[in-house]
């Protein structure tokens, strides 16, 4: 039995915030420090990102996307065998946000969370695939709700602290969902994952764990984008090149290739290193920012909506995440 992606959808908050507005807010709240004009867009290629309402939670974004997916398939929440919430964000430390999503959705199936930074959704898809192929479940909803706007440092002392918080200014809120069902053919035909865990400290959101349980100054993103990029480039290409070698395919055999997008310059470096044709990419970063784990399902949903891929087409999803974590999933729709 194969695990087939039968529907995918995304949900983005209506409010969009430009990079100029981000810089203006930092300047307004920092009491003296002022970012260099246009630095966010110049460094990242991001013009805008989405921000959820104050009364919304990560679970709400996941539920909105899930409802679209279920409606598309004509499936009721009662028809789900399993719900996986794969996200870097969460409503609470306990219980698993998957319970909150299921309660809001009206699902009564088993649930659990998967957390692995920006690869959380991709790892959720990996688990759905394994559980379906081993006969434990037949219809799995994988969903995510990302709310990184709640962890952005707006008040900075100086240029050094602005640089440390810079990754947060690229992030965007959003939700996504994917229905994965048992099928006799097609579906996910290749998956591989790797980690360079010695680089875990390169990017962090420290608060809430046993290291810093109640330190308010640790509730913001902290990271070194250059070191993170260097870690990806030093260890990343092999897993993706091997995927092509083992399947006997080339990138031209895929209708679309989703790649996790952090900045436009880095996306171009990665595309060039891997030899991915530019026309196969789904470029979402400039107008939507870094959607964390919702990035890949959002790209696939965008490609389906635009008619760039459909039933029978091959798609590839390339994941990059803090930790450092890498992953690739190939599927026939």
N, C-alpha and C positions, 0 to 999 in steps of 0.2 A: 504494500500500500504506500502511496506517495502523499506528501503534504502539499496541497495546492493553494496558492493565494487566489481567493475567489472575489475579493473586494478590498478596496483600500480607500480611505478618505482622510482628510485633514480638516482641522478647525483652527482658524486664526482670530484672535481678538480684533475687534474693529479699529481700535485706536492704534495709529501708527505714529512713531516718534522719529524724527529725522536726526541724523548725526549732528547737525548744527544745534538742534534743541538739546541734545545730550551735552555738548560742550558748554552751552549757555547755562544749563542747570549746574554743572560742576563749578563754573565760575561764580554763579550766584550763591552757592552754598559753601564755598571754600574760604571765604574771608581773606582774599588776597591772591591766592593762586589762580591763574587763568590759563587754560590749555591753549596751545598754539592753534590759531584758527584753521579749521578744516582738517585737523590732524587725524581725526577718526576715519573720515572717508578716504583721505589720502593713503593712510596706512593699511586700510582693510578693504576698500571698495564698497563698503556698506553705506547706503544712502538712508535706509530706514529699517526699523524693527518694530515688532508688535508688542503691545503692553496690555495685560489683562486688567479688568476693573478691580477696584479695591475689594469688592464683595465676591470675587471669583476665586476659586481654588484650582490647583493642578487637576484634581479629579473632575471638575466641571469641564475643562478643556477636553479631557479624555472621553467623557460621556457624550459631549456634543459630536465628536468625530465618530464614536461608536454607534450612535443612533443613525447617522448617515449610512454607515456600512451595513447595519442590519436592515435598514429600509431598502437599500439597494438590492440586497439578496432576498428580501421578503422573509427574513428570519426574525422570530421573536426572541427576546432575551431568555425566555424559558428553554429555547432550543440549544443554548450553549452548553458544552461539556466542561469547559474550563475558561477562565479569564485570567490573563497575565498582564499585569501593569508593569511595563518596563520603562523606567524613567530615572533621570538623575534627580528629579524633584519629588516631593512628597507633601501630602497635607499635614501629616503628623509623624513623629518618630514611631509611635505605635497607635493603632494597629497598622497593618499593611494597607496602603492606599487602595489596593485592589478591592478591599472590602467596601470602602466608601464608594468607589466607582460602581461596584455591583449593586449596592443598595440604591444608589441614585438611578441606575439603569433598570432595576427590577429583575436582576439575574439571581438565580439561586444555586449556581454551580460552584465547584471548588475554585479558589482564587489564590494567587500569591504575587508578590512583588519580585522584580529583578532589578538590581542596581549595579550599573557598571559605567558611570559617567555617560558620555555621548553614545556609547555602544549599547546602552540598556535595552533599547527597543530591538536592536539586531540580535542580542542575546536572547530576548524573549521569543523572537522568531525562531532562533535555533532550538529552543526548548520545545516550542510548539511542533516543529518538524520532527524532533526525536520522539515526542510522546504520541504523535499520530502514527509514525512509522512503526512503532512498537505496539500499536494497537490499544494504547491506554485511553486515547480520546479520539473523537472523530471531527469535532467542530470546536476550534479554539479561537477566542478573540484575544488578539495582542493589541494593547493600546498604551498610549503615553499621554501625559500632560506635563508640559514643562513650564515652570514659573520662575525663571532666573531673574526677572526684574525685581524680585523681592530680596535679592542678595547683591545689589550693586552699590558700591561705595561712591556717594555723591560728594561728601566732604573730604577733601584731600589736603594734606599739609604742603606738599611740594611736588616737584616733577617726579621724584623717585616713587612716591606713593601713588601718583597718577599712573605711572608705568606699571606698578605692581597690580593695580586695579583695572588695567586697560582691557583685559579679556572680558570683563563684565560689560563693558560698553558695546561689545559686539553681539551680545546675546539677545534672544527674542523669545517671547512666550508663544506657546502653541500646543495644539493637541493633534493626535493622529491615531488611527485605528486600522487594523487589518484583520480580515477573517481568513482563517487557514483551515481547510477542510480536507478530509481523506478523499483520495481520488485514485483510480487505477493506473493513471499515467500522468505525464507532465509534472508540474509542481517543482519543488526544490530538488535539484540534482547535484549540487555541490555546496559544501560549506567548510570553512576552515577559520580558525581563530588563533591568535598569538598574543603574548604579553611581554612587555619589558618592564617588569614590576620594580626594578631598581630605580626607575625614574618617577616613582609615585609622587614625590614631593614637588615636582615641577609645577603642578597646578592643583590647587586645593580650595575647598570651602570648609574650613576647619571646625566651625561651631557645632555643638549638639552631640558630639561623640564623647568618648571617655577621655580624650586628650584635653579638650576644651569644652566642657559641658555647659558652662554658663558665662562665657566671656563675650560680651557684646561686640568687642572689637574684632572678633573672629567670625562674624556672621556675613562677611563679604568675600567675594571671589578674590583669590590671590594667585598670581602665576607669572611665569616667564615664557612668553610666546615663542621667543627665539629658541630657547632650550627645548621646548616641546616640539617645535618643527624639526630641530636637529635630531631628536630621538626618533621621530617618525621616519625621516629620510635615512637614518643609519640602519634601522631595523625593519622598516615597512615594506620596501619593494618586493622582497623575496616571496612573501606569502601570496602576493597578487600575481606575480609572474608564474609561480608554481601552480596556481589555480588554472591558468591557461594551459600550461604544459600537461597537467593531469587530465584535463577535459578534452584536449586536442582542439580547442577553440581559439579564436582571435577576438579582439574587441569588436571587430567588424561583424561578428556573428550575433551581436546583441543589439536589440532595437534601442535601448537606452541603458546608460550606466550611471547609477546614482553614486555620488561621492560625497562624504561628509565635508561640509564647507565651512572653513573658519575665517579665511581672508581670501580675496581674489588673487593676490600674488602667490600665496601658497598653493591654491588650487591649480594655478597654471604650472607651477613647479612640479607638483605631483602628476598632473596630466602628462607633462612632457617626459618625466622620468619613466612612467608606466607605458607611454606610447598610446594613450587613449585618444581617439579622434575627437576633436572639439565638438563636432556635431552630434556626438552620442551623449554628451553631458546634458544634464538638466540644471541649468544655472539659476539658483534661487536666492543666493546670498545678497546681491545688491539691494533688492527691495524688501527682503524679509529677514535679514540678519542670520545669525547662527542659532538655529532652532534646537540645538542640542540633540537629544535622541529622536526628536520628531523630524529631523532633517531628511533622513532617507525615506520614510513613508510619505512625507510631504512631496518629495521629488517624484516618487512613483505615482502618487495621486495626481500630481500636476501633469505628468507625461500621459497618463490614461485620459485625463480630461481634454488634453490638447490633441488626442488622437495619434500620439507618437508611438504608442504600444497598445497591444490588445491581446485577446486570446490566441495562444499559439506562439507568441513572441518570447524570445529569451530576454531576460533582464538581469543585471548584476548590481549588487549593492555593496559598496566599499565603505567600511566603517573605520573611523579613527577616533580615539578617545583618550582622555587623561588616564593616567595609571601606570604605564602607557598601555593601551589596548588596541589591537587591530583585528579586523574581521572581514570576511568576504562571503556572501551568499549569492548563488546563481540559481535562477529559477525559470521555468517555462510557465507563462501565464495560462 
